[in-house]
Amino acid sequence: MTVQPFRRRAIAGVVALCTMFTLPAVAGPAVANGPAPGELVARDRDGRLWVHPATGDPTRPWDPAVRRLAGSGWQAPNVLALADVSLDGKPDLFTRDPAGDGTVGYHATRSDAAWDPAVRVLGMAGWNNAASVLVEDVDQDGRPDLLARQSGGNLRVWPHDGKTTASPWLTPAYDVAEGLERTDVVAFGEITGDGLRDLVIREDDGSVWVLPHPGVVAASKKRTARWTWQKPARTAKASADPAAPYSAGVGWADDTRLDFQDVNGDGLADLLATDRSGQLRVALHTGAPAGENPWPAAIPVGDFSAYDVVAVSPVARKQSVVRISPRAVTTAAGATTAYRATLVSPSGSRDVTNEVTWSTSDPAVARIDAGGRATALASGNSAVTASLAGAAVGAAGLRVSGGTAIPPVRPGDAVGLDRDGRLWHYPYSGDPLRPWSRTTRRAVGVDWAGPDRLLLSDLTLDGALDLFVRAPSGDGSVWFHPHSAADPLRPWSPTSKVFGMSGWNNAAAVLLEDLNGDRRPDLLSRMPAGNLRVWFHDGKTTASPWLTPGNWTDVATGLQTTDIVRFGDITGDGLRDLLIREQDGAVWVLPNPGTSRWTWNPATADPNPTDPAKPYRLGATWSAATTLDLQDINADGRPDLLTTTPAGALTLTLHNNNPRAPYTTPTTLPGTWTDRLLTFTTPERNQR
């Protein structure tokens, strides 16, 4: 059986989740007539289907320990979804079976038991190459259509033709969206509150976007509605245009699965997120209008870590809804925020602030009293909820920053440049095993598309991190952008820069390193002839600090076949050693020679050293790495190894105090790190 743990599916008002889930629970009788509204259907690793009944509490919609058996023999499918394909008012089970070239079909709901794995209506074959598979009533005729996000980025739909005993999707297909080639989540849900199903995507850089429905109901039925996702939308600022795509943040970047389903009955899609460990969270829609992130905070639901695939049956919509204002707040620890609750019903609206039951999802972050006054206690995110009998629960977000709303860029942080020219700041977490997270990053600039080299260092000698770049246009110039404290949202400006040097396109390696111990970053280049040349920083801060005549020298020779050069005290003698990677993928350590120059000669290097002064080979483990860097992440005085792969895996390997084999236990950080350029810094000791 092939299970695709990182595919996410959202289906026709219901959700299909593909990840890994298992729980101890009490078995019960088989399900008749399919799951009830709000119930969760899951398959365990033994191929058994289980149903978790709805608790009635949208802040914890399912109890991981309460379930009943719905059948066995379901090992084959790698996609499950619930949708009324047979049009009898009961939820059928849609599946994709990866056998052969991949078939899709559905198992009709029966009165004696929910579904039979041996009784399936074949939909189509050839679906293993579909990047996303979902079922959604796109043309709004009340029948679930079949959709596939194809490799070219187009979202194609096969309309349901009304058949109920044979495939209903053998109809002419048409495209409803384009430009989605970089998405890893494609889903539908009612997000903007206009009664139309909106498109929700997650880009492979971890950012979540809402693409409002582009038309009206009549246009949908005529099949003229079409979503278009383009680069300008990714880099645009917030817009008042209700039809414009808008960001829902990057707080879901590390989750292996995202799904969108109305959990509380207000008619708006809530976000269900599951992390790598199987912990499920729900972010209730706040009622935010188009252009505003509707999911500012999530509520922990529980451990669903041992299921392979899961689907959710939609809940019944409630007539009354509690709405909270403000919908999202960022504040400092110790501050108090007054929330107001309003009951919205067909008969009108009224204040129910003192009638609802208030709660916070994380009492360690904030507590709230019976009158809706929340006190921020510690840094973090917490959902604020207000419950009233008979009404859909209201939700809001509370972010506690711990004193400053916008974290400054400081040593230990990382900076990334994505393919659309956006600059991202990754604050250091303080945890040496997980120093950065894609869920806590923030955008700090646009229009940075030009550089092919990105570094952070204090070039102006003022204690702040400046941004060094190489611009490959022309013959290649190097520049630095001084850090500015005037605008915390934009610490560097693409137009405020200091020229360094020109003619750097021939440099096979470019780096900044204090080689002479004067606490100034020197500029180094691995030259075509194999010599590693350094231009010493001369103390200038408003003009190039590397142009003083004669203020340069070669510090290494013989590096003609070297593609990566880094420095760090790997051997533990208090001196900076040279780490190189050769074009054959082998990584070598050249111990500090105690003189002014390293000499590299592979013919005389000893792969099994007995002489501690000789270069020695660490192996070819990192031959496929696109980035290889050395930073002391855990403050032990030894350089730790950071690598990225073409697939976006970021791995940290702490130095183990064995200089001959220092990097043996890698840790892969969560998320997909698809930044085109990434640069890291070493934390200050008091940060760890």
C-alpha positions in Angstrom: 0.0 0.0 0.0 1.2 3.5 -0.8 0.3 6.2 1.7 1.0 9.8 0.8 1.3 11.4 4.3 1.9 14.9 3.0 -1.1 15.2 0.6 -4.0 17.2 1.9 -7.5 17.1 0.5 -10.6 19.2 0.9 -13.9 17.9 -0.5 -17.3 19.3 -1.4 -18.1 20.8 1.9 -16.3 18.0 3.7 -12.6 17.3 4.2 -10.3 14.4 3.4 -7.1 14.3 5.3 -4.0 12.3 4.3 -1.5 11.8 7.1 -0.5 9.3 9.8 -3.0 8.9 12.7 -3.6 5.7 15.8 -5.3 5.8 19.0 -6.4 3.5 21.8 -10.1 3.6 21.8 -13.2 1.5 22.5 -14.7 -0.4 19.5 -18.4 -0.4 18.9 -20.9 -1.6 16.3 -20.5 -0.9 12.6 -21.9 2.4 11.3 -25.3 2.2 9.6 -26.4 4.8 7.0 -23.0 6.5 7.2 -21.5 9.0 9.6 -23.7 11.6 11.3 -23.0 15.3 10.8 -19.7 16.4 12.3 -18.3 12.9 12.8 -14.7 12.0 11.8 -14.0 8.9 9.8 -10.4 7.5 10.0 -8.5 4.5 8.8 -5.8 2.9 11.0 -2.7 1.1 9.8 -4.4 -2.3 9.9 -7.0 -1.1 7.4 -9.9 -0.7 9.8 -12.3 2.3 9.6 -13.2 4.1 12.8 -15.7 6.8 13.5 -15.2 9.4 16.1 -18.5 10.9 17.1 -18.9 14.7 17.3 -18.6 16.0 20.8 -20.8 19.0 20.2 -18.0 21.3 21.4 -16.2 22.9 18.4 -13.2 23.8 20.6 -12.7 20.0 20.9 -14.9 18.5 18.1 -13.7 14.9 18.6 -12.3 12.9 21.5 -9.3 10.8 20.5 -10.3 8.1 22.9 -13.9 7.7 21.8 -14.6 5.9 18.6 -16.6 3.0 17.1 -15.7 0.5 14.4 -17.0 1.1 10.8 -15.4 -1.8 9.0 -12.2 -3.4 8.0 -10.3 -4.3 4.8 -9.5 -0.8 3.8 -5.8 -1.1 3.4 -5.6 0.0 -0.2 -6.9 3.7 -0.5 -4.5 6.6 0.0 -7.3 9.2 -0.3 -10.6 9.2 1.6 -13.3 11.7 1.3 -17.0 12.0 2.2 -19.4 13.2 -0.4 -22.9 12.4 -1.5 -21.9 11.1 -4.9 -24.9 8.8 -5.3 -27.3 11.7 -4.6 -29.4 9.8 -2.0 -28.7 12.2 0.9 -26.1 10.0 2.5 -22.4 10.5 2.6 -20.6 8.1 0.3 -16.9 7.2 0.7 -14.7 8.5 -2.1 -11.3 6.8 -2.5 -8.2 6.7 -4.6 -6.5 3.3 -4.9 -2.9 3.6 -6.0 -2.8 0.1 -7.5 -1.8 0.1 -11.2 -1.9 3.7 -12.4 -4.4 4.9 -9.7 -8.2 4.6 -9.8 -10.7 6.9 -8.2 -14.2 5.8 -7.3 -16.8 5.7 -4.5 -18.4 3.3 -2.1 -22.1 4.0 -1.7 -23.6 4.2 1.8 -25.8 1.3 2.7 -28.5 0.9 5.4 -27.0 -2.1 7.0 -23.4 -0.9 7.2 -21.7 2.2 6.0 -19.5 1.0 3.2 -18.2 -2.2 1.7 -14.6 -2.2 0.4 -15.5 -4.8 -2.2 -18.4 -2.8 -3.7 -17.1 0.3 -5.5 -18.3 2.4 -8.4 -15.3 3.1 -10.6 -14.8 6.7 -11.4 -11.7 6.9 -13.5 -8.2 5.5 -13.9 -4.8 7.2 -14.3 -4.9 9.3 -11.1 -1.6 8.5 -9.4 0.1 11.5 -11.1 -2.5 14.0 -9.8 -0.7 16.3 -7.3 -4.0 16.9 -5.5 -7.4 15.1 -5.7 -10.6 16.5 -4.3 -14.3 16.5 -4.7 -16.2 19.8 -4.7 -19.5 21.1 -6.1 -17.7 23.6 -8.3 -20.7 24.5 -10.6 -23.1 24.6 -7.6 -25.7 22.2 -9.0 -25.8 20.2 -5.8 -23.6 17.4 -7.1 -20.0 16.8 -6.2 -17.6 17.2 -9.1 -14.1 15.6 -9.4 -11.0 17.8 -9.5 -7.3 17.3 -9.9 -4.5 19.8 -9.5 -2.2 18.8 -12.4 1.5 19.2 -12.8 1.2 22.2 -15.1 -0.5 24.1 -12.2 -4.1 24.0 -13.7 -7.0 22.8 -11.5 -9.2 20.6 -13.8 -12.8 19.6 -13.0 -14.9 16.8 -14.3 -18.5 17.7 -13.6 -20.9 15.2 -12.0 -23.4 14.2 -14.7 -26.1 12.9 -12.4 -25.4 9.2 -12.8 -25.7 7.2 -9.5 -24.8 3.6 -10.5 -21.9 4.3 -12.9 -19.1 6.8 -13.0 -20.7 10.3 -12.9 -17.4 12.0 -14.0 -16.9 10.7 -17.6 -17.8 14.2 -18.8 -15.8 16.8 -20.8 -13.3 18.4 -18.4 -12.5 22.1 -18.1 -10.1 24.2 -16.0 -11.2 26.3 -13.1 -7.8 27.6 -11.9 -4.3 28.1 -13.2 -0.9 29.1 -11.7 -1.0 26.5 -8.9 2.2 24.6 -9.8 3.8 25.6 -6.6 1.0 24.7 -4.2 1.0 21.7 -1.9 -2.5 22.3 -0.5 -5.6 23.0 -2.7 -8.9 23.2 -1.0 -12.3 24.9 -1.1 -14.4 26.5 1.6 -16.7 29.4 2.4 -14.2 32.0 3.6 -15.3 35.5 2.6 -18.9 35.2 3.7 -20.5 35.9 0.3 -22.2 32.5 -0.1 -19.6 31.3 -2.7 -16.9 28.7 -2.3 -13.5 30.2 -2.2 -10.2 28.6 -3.1 -7.5 28.1 -0.4 -4.0 27.2 -1.2 -0.7 26.7 0.5 2.4 27.5 -1.5 5.4 25.3 -1.2 7.1 28.2 0.8 4.6 27.6 3.5 2.4 30.7 2.9 -1.4 30.2 3.0 -3.6 32.3 0.6 -7.3 32.8 0.1 -8.4 33.3 -3.5 -12.0 34.6 -3.3 -14.5 33.2 -5.7 -14.1 35.2 -8.9 -17.8 35.4 -9.9 -21.4 35.0 -8.8 -23.6 31.9 -8.5 -24.9 32.4 -12.0 -21.4 32.6 -13.5 -20.5 29.4 -11.6 -23.3 27.5 -13.1 -22.2 28.7 -16.6 -18.7 27.4 -15.9 -17.1 30.8 -16.5 -15.7 31.2 -13.0 -11.9 30.9 -13.0 -9.3 31.5 -10.4 -5.9 32.8 -11.5 -2.9 32.8 -9.2 0.0 34.9 -10.3 3.3 36.2 -8.9 2.1 39.8 -8.4 -0.5 38.5 -5.9 2.2 37.0 -3.8 4.1 40.2 -3.5 1.2 42.7 -3.3 0.4 44.6 -0.2 -3.0 44.3 1.6 -5.7 45.5 -0.8 -9.3 46.6 -0.2 -10.4 44.8 -3.3 -12.6 42.0 -2.1 -11.8 39.9 -5.2 -8.0 40.1 -4.7 -6.1 37.1 -3.2 -5.0 37.7 0.3 -2.6 36.1 2.8 -3.7 33.9 5.7 -0.3 33.9 7.2 2.6 31.5 7.5 1.6 30.0 10.8 0.7 26.7 9.1 4.0 26.2 7.3 5.2 23.2 9.4 2.0 21.3 9.4 1.9 18.1 7.3 -1.8 18.5 6.6 -4.3 21.4 6.3 -8.0 21.0 5.8 -11.0 23.4 5.8 -14.4 22.5 7.2 -17.1 24.2 9.1 -16.7 22.8 12.6 -18.9 25.2 14.7 -21.9 25.5 12.4 -21.5 29.2 11.4 -21.3 28.4 7.7 -17.7 29.5 7.4 -14.7 27.2 6.9 -12.6 26.5 9.9 -9.0 25.3 9.5 -7.9 21.9 10.7 -4.1 21.5 11.0 -2.1 18.4 11.9 1.6 18.4 12.7 4.2 15.7 12.2 3.4 14.1 15.5 -0.3 13.7 14.7 -1.5 16.5 17.0 -4.7 18.0 15.6 -5.6 21.7 16.0 -8.6 23.7 14.9 -8.6 27.4 14.1 -12.2 28.7 14.2 -13.1 31.3 11.6 -13.4 34.7 13.3 -15.9 36.0 10.9 -13.2 38.2 9.3 -14.1 39.8 5.9 -12.2 39.4 2.7 -8.6 40.7 3.1 -8.2 39.7 6.7 -6.7 36.5 8.0 -9.7 34.5 9.4 -7.6 32.0 11.4 -5.4 34.0 13.8 -5.1 31.3 16.5 -5.6 27.5 16.8 -7.0 25.3 19.6 -5.4 21.9 20.4 -7.8 19.0 19.8 -5.7 16.0 20.6 -3.5 13.2 19.5 -4.6 11.5 16.2 -1.2 10.1 15.4 -1.9 6.6 14.2 -4.4 6.9 11.4 -3.4 6.9 7.8 -6.3 8.8 6.2 -9.2 10.7 7.7 -12.4 12.4 6.5 -14.9 14.7 8.2 -18.7 14.8 7.7 -20.0 18.4 7.6 -22.0 19.8 10.6 -25.4 21.3 10.4 -25.5 25.1 10.1 -26.9 27.0 13.1 -29.2 30.0 12.9 -27.3 32.1 15.5 -23.7 32.9 15.7 -21.5 34.5 18.4 -19.0 37.0 17.0 -16.2 38.5 19.0 -14.5 41.9 18.6 -11.7 42.7 18.2 -11.1 39.6 16.0 -7.3 39.6 16.4 -5.1 41.4 18.9 -1.3 41.7 19.4 -0.3 42.9 22.8 2.5 42.7 25.4 2.7 40.5 28.5 0.8 42.1 31.3 -1.6 44.1 29.1 -5.4 43.7 29.3 -7.7 43.5 26.3 -11.5 43.9 26.6 -13.4 41.6 24.2 -17.1 42.1 23.3 -19.4 39.3 22.2 -22.4 39.9 19.9 -25.1 37.3 19.0 -26.0 37.5 15.4 -29.3 35.8 14.4 -32.0 36.2 11.8 -34.0 38.5 14.2 -31.0 40.9 14.6 -28.0 41.4 16.8 -27.5 42.0 20.5 -24.6 42.3 23.0 -24.1 39.0 24.9 -20.7 39.9 26.5 -21.9 39.1 30.0 -24.0 36.0 28.9 -21.4 33.9 27.1 -18.9 31.5 28.6 -15.4 32.9 27.8 -12.3 30.8 27.6 -8.7 30.8 26.2 -7.0 27.9 24.4 -3.8 28.4 26.3 -4.2 29.6 29.9 -0.4 30.0 30.2 -0.5 32.7 27.5 -3.6 34.5 28.6 -6.6 34.2 31.0 -10.0 35.8 30.6 -12.7 36.7 33.1 -16.5 36.4 32.9 -16.8 39.8 31.4 -14.5 39.2 28.5 -11.4 41.0 29.9 -8.2 39.0 28.8 -4.9 39.4 30.6 -1.8 38.5 28.6 0.6 36.4 30.7 3.4 35.1 28.5 4.6 35.1 24.9 2.6 33.0 22.5 -0.7 32.6 20.6 -4.0 31.8 22.2 -7.5 31.6 20.8 -10.3 33.4 22.7 -13.7 31.7 22.5 -17.2 32.7 23.5 -19.9 30.0 23.9 -23.7 30.4 24.2 -26.2 27.6 24.1 -27.8 27.1 20.7 -25.4 29.4 18.9 -22.2 28.8 16.9 -19.1 29.5 19.1 -17.3 32.7 18.4 -13.5 32.9 18.1 -10.8 35.6 18.1 -7.0 35.6 18.3 -4.7 36.9 21.0 -1.0 37.1 20.3 1.3 38.0 23.2 4.6 39.3 22.1 6.3 39.5 25.4 7.0 43.2 25.2 7.7 44.1 21.6 5.3 43.6 18.8 8.0 43.3 16.1 11.1 41.3 17.0 14.3 43.0 15.9 16.9 41.2 13.7 19.7 40.0 16.0 22.5 37.4 16.1 21.1 33.9 15.8 18.4 34.9 13.3 18.2 33.6 9.8 17.1 35.5 6.6 15.7 33.9 3.5 15.0 35.3 0.0 12.2 33.5 -1.9 11.7 33.1 -5.6 9.4 36.1 -5.8 11.8 38.6 -4.3 10.4 38.6 -0.8 12.8 38.8 2.1 11.9 36.8 5.2 13.2 37.1 8.8 13.4 33.9 10.9 13.8 34.9 14.6 16.0 32.6 16.7 13.8 30.5 19.0 16.4 29.9 21.8 16.1 26.1 21.2 19.4 24.8 19.7 17.6 21.8 18.3 14.9 23.9 16.5 16.5 27.3 16.2 14.1 28.6 13.5 10.5 27.9 12.4 8.7 28.8 9.3 5.6 29.4 11.4 7.2 32.4 13.2 8.9 34.0 10.2 7.8 37.5 9.0 8.2 39.3 5.7 10.7 42.2 5.9 10.8 43.3 2.3 9.8 42.9 -1.3 11.6 43.8 -4.6 14.8 41.8 -3.6 14.7 39.5 -6.7 18.2 40.3 -8.0 20.9 38.9 -5.6 22.4 35.5 -6.0 24.4 35.7 -2.7 23.0 36.7 0.7 24.9 37.2 4.0 24.4 38.9 7.3 27.2 40.7 9.2 27.9 43.9 11.1 29.6 45.7 8.3 28.9 49.2 9.6 30.4 48.3 13.1 27.4 49.6 15.0 26.3 46.3 16.5 23.4 45.7 14.0 23.3 43.1 11.3 23.7 44.5 7.8 22.6 42.7 4.6 25.4 41.8 2.2 24.4 40.8 -1.4 26.0 40.0 -4.7 24.1 41.3 -7.8 25.1 39.1 -10.8 23.9 41.7 -13.4 26.8 43.1 -15.5 30.1 41.8 -14.2 28.8 41.2 -10.7 28.9 43.8 -7.9 28.9 43.2 -4.2 27.0 45.7 -1.9 25.7 45.9 1.6 22.5 47.4 2.9 22.9 49.0 6.3 20.5 48.0 9.0 17.9 50.7 9.9 16.1 50.8 13.2 13.7 53.4 11.9 11.3 50.9 10.4 11.2 47.5 12.2 9.0 46.2 9.4 11.8 46.9 6.9 15.2 46.6 8.5 16.9 46.9 5.2 16.0 48.9 2.1 16.8 47.6 -1.4 17.6 51.2 -2.5 19.8 52.1 0.5 23.1 50.4 -0.1 26.8 50.9 -0.1 29.0 49.7 -3.0 31.6 47.2 -2.2 33.4 46.0 -5.3 32.7 45.0 -8.9 33.8 42.1 -11.0 32.6 39.3 -8.7 30.8 37.1 -11.1 33.9 34.9 -11.5 34.0 34.2 -7.7 33.1 30.6 -7.1 32.6 31.3 -3.4 31.8 34.5 -1.6 31.9 34.9 2.1 32.4 37.2 5.0 34.8 36.2 7.9 36.9 38.0 10.5 40.2 36.4 9.6 42.6 38.8 11.4 40.7 39.0 14.7 39.9 42.7 14.6 36.2 42.1 14.9 35.5 43.4 11.4 34.1 41.2 8.6 36.6 40.7 5.9 35.5 39.8 2.3 36.7 36.6 0.7 36.5 35.1 -2.7 37.5 31.7 -4.0 39.2 32.7 -7.3 39.1 30.8 -10.6 42.8 29.9 -10.1 42.0 28.1 -6.8 43.4 30.8 -4.5 41.2 32.0 -1.6 41.7 35.8 -1.4 40.7 38.1 1.4 40.2 41.8 1.4 40.5 43.1 5.0 37.9 45.4 6.4 39.6 48.9 6.8 37.1 50.4 9.2 35.0 52.4 6.8 31.3 52.3 7.4 29.8 54.6 4.8 31.9 53.6 1.8 33.4 50.3 0.7 35.6 49.0 3.5 37.6 46.7 1.2 39.2 49.0 -1.3 42.3 50.1 0.6 45.3 49.5 -1.8 47.3 46.5 -0.8 45.0 45.5 2.0 44.5 42.0 0.6 46.2 38.6 0.6 45.7 35.0 -0.4 44.9 32.7 2.6 44.6 29.4 0.8 45.7 27.8 -2.5 44.8 24.7 -4.4 41.0 25.1 -4.3 40.3 24.9 -8.0 37.8 22.0 -7.6 36.2 23.4 -4.4 32.6 24.6 -4.6 32.0 25.5 -0.9 34.3 27.2 1.6 33.5 27.7 5.3 35.5 28.6 8.5 35.1 27.3 12.1 37.0 25.8 15.0 36.3 22.2 14.1 39.4 20.6 15.8 38.9 22.4 19.1 42.3 24.1 19.3 40.9 27.6 19.5 41.9 28.4 15.9 39.6 28.6 12.9 39.9 25.7 10.5 38.9 25.6 6.8 36.1 23.3 5.7 35.7 22.7 2.0 33.5 20.6 -0.3 35.1 19.3 -3.5 33.1 19.0 -6.7 33.0 15.2 -6.2 30.9 15.8 -3.1 33.6 15.0 -0.5 33.9 17.3 2.5 37.3 17.9 4.0 38.7 19.7 7.1 41.9 21.6 6.6 43.2 22.3 10.2 44.5 25.7 10.9 48.2 25.6 9.8 49.3 28.2 12.4 50.6 30.3 9.5 48.9 32.7 7.2 48.0 30.2 4.5 46.3 26.9 4.0 47.5 24.7 1.1 45.2 22.1 -0.3 46.6 19.2 -2.3 44.2 16.2 -2.6 47.1 14.0 -3.7 48.8 14.4 -0.4 45.8 14.6 1.9 45.3 11.7 4.3 41.8 10.3 4.4 42.7 8.3 7.5 44.8 10.8 9.4 47.4 10.1 12.0 48.9 13.6 11.7 46.5 16.2 13.3 47.9 18.9 11.1 47.0 17.1 7.8 43.7 17.7 6.0 41.2 14.9 6.6 38.0 13.7 4.9 34.6 13.9 6.6 32.9 11.9 3.9 30.4 12.6 1.1 27.2 12.7 3.1 26.6 16.3 2.1 27.3 15.9 -1.6 23.7 16.8 -2.6 23.4 19.8 -0.2 22.6 23.1 -1.9 23.6 25.1 1.2 26.3 24.2 3.7 27.1 26.5 6.6 28.9 26.5 10.0 27.4 28.4 13.0 27.7 27.7 16.7 24.0 27.2 17.5 24.3 25.6 20.9 27.1 27.9 22.4 29.6 25.2 23.1 32.4 26.9 21.1 32.2 24.4 18.2 30.7 25.1 14.8 27.5 23.2 14.0 26.6 22.2 10.5 23.6 23.5 8.6 22.6 22.1 5.2 19.7 22.4 2.8 18.6 20.1 0.0 17.0 20.9 -3.4 13.7 19.5 -2.0 13.8 22.1 0.8 14.9 20.0 3.8 16.9 22.0 6.4 19.1 19.9 8.6 21.1 20.9 11.7 23.9 18.6 12.9 25.5 19.7 16.2 29.2 19.2 16.7 29.7 16.2 18.9 33.2 17.2 20.2 34.9 14.5 18.1 36.9 16.6 15.6 37.6 13.6 13.3 33.9 12.8 12.9 32.1 15.8 14.3 28.8 15.7 12.4 27.0 12.3 13.0 23.5 13.0 14.3 21.5 15.3 12.0 18.1 16.8 13.0 15.7 17.9 10.2 13.8 21.0 11.0 10.0 21.0 10.3 8.7 22.4 7.1 9.9 22.8 3.6 12.6 25.5 3.3 12.1 26.5 -0.3 13.8 30.0 0.0 16.0 30.6 -3.0 18.7 31.9 -0.7 19.2 31.3 3.1 21.7 32.8 5.4 22.3 32.0 9.1 24.0 33.7 12.0 25.4 32.5 15.4 23.4 33.4 18.5 24.9 35.4 21.3 25.6 33.4 24.4 23.0 35.1 26.5 20.3 34.1 23.9 20.7 30.4 24.6 
